[in-house]
């Protein structure tokens, strides 16, 4: 009995640690962007490339083939290949909005979009997802979520000179990005079922995302030459870890969801997200700008966590 409880506590701890990865990854990728010519597309491309390489080795170590049957192109819906595109939108948007919103809002705005889109997917069984009706309990969770967001976003300390009106479009962009991220989960989940391996599915998703970003970077930046600016003396080694952190996050979720349930995994990851984002903002970790975190923000984050628990677990 004690061994079983200890094992579950370790899994819960892993879920929280997985959540810590995301705000750190965003900060790391933002630093990479600043040192690679200021292009969010180039930074995302480099991060995706490294993540793809990490997942390539993870796939091989799991005993899976890197290839798949061409029959999938005709036997499966076309949307199973969209996970990489959705991931590109989510990652690149996070890099874009981080300097304007800080770590906390860069976490909670996409989470808001994820919750909204997640309930749409559940209610209408999009992407072959299981049906989960919109109930009164989930409505209560949504109301609490809105209250928590307002407490975090609208509360303003005298020392915080940020013009919130100028942040609105970045906040909206974060919500839209979260909706794409929510769509990525069932798409990659279905691909994992088809391939009989969530790790192989994550590799395919990252590979597709990398190819898309190579094309976008070539079209928008017209060059990849600034990648060398992030290499060498004066550049911290950790700016290249964003892709590895992304791969760790994907693999952790793939491992935890079957063990403790998707809803519990989401709540634990969110707890790690919120804690990590507060630490990044409060202490200016990884060269991030310090942003004040008042008591009202802490209360708002707790309210958000309760709201997500209600939505995901009931």
C-alpha positions, 0 to 999 in steps of 0.5 A: 500500500505504501509503495503504491502511494509512494509511486503515485506521489512520484508521478504527481511530482513528475507532473508538476516538474513537467509543468515547470518546464514550459515557462522556462522553455519560453524564457530560454527561447526568448533569449535565443531569439534575442541572440539570433537576430531577433527573429521569433521564427528562426528561434522557433526553428532552432528550438524545434530542430533540437527537439526533433533530434532529441525525440528521434533518439527517444523514438529509437531507444523505445524500439520504434521505427522512424518511418510509417506506412504510406497507407496512413495518407489514405486511410486516416483523416488529413488532420492527423498531420496538423499537430506540428503546425499547431505546435509551431503556432503555440511555440512561436506565439509564446516567444512573441508575447513573452517580452510584453506580458511576462512569464505569468501571463504568457502561461495563463493566456494560452491556458485560457485558450486551451480551456475554451477550445478543450471544452469545444472539442469535448462537447462536439467530439472534434478530432475523434475525441471522446464526448464530454458534455458542457455541464453546470459544474463545468460552467462554474469552473469557467466562471471561476477561471474568468474571475481568476484571470481578471484578478491576475491581469487587471490587478496593478501595483503602483510600481507596475507601469505597464499600459494594460490597453497596449497588452490587449492584443498580445493577450488575445494572441496568447488565447488564440495560441492556446486554442491551437495548443489544445487542438494539438493534444487530440491530434497527436493523441490520435496519431499516437494510437495509429502509430502505436507509440506516443513517442513516435507521434511526438517525433513526427509532430516535431519533424513536421513543425521543423519543416514548416518553420524552415519554410516560414523562416526562409520566406520571412527572414530570407536567411538563416545566417543569424543562427550563427550569432547565437553560437560562440563566446558571450552566449550562454550554453542554455539558450539551446535547451528550449527544444530539449525542454519541449521534448521532455514536456511532450514525453512526460505528458505521454507517460503520465496521462495513461498512468494517472489520467489526462485530467489529473495530468493537466491540473498537475502540469498547470500547477507547475506552469503557474509556480514556474512562471511566478518564479521567472517573473518575480526573480527575473530568471534566465535574463527575463525582466522582473515583473511584480507579483502581488498578493492579488495575483497569487490569489488569482492563480489559486482561483485559476487552479481550482477552476481548471481542476473543476473543469478537468476532473468533473 
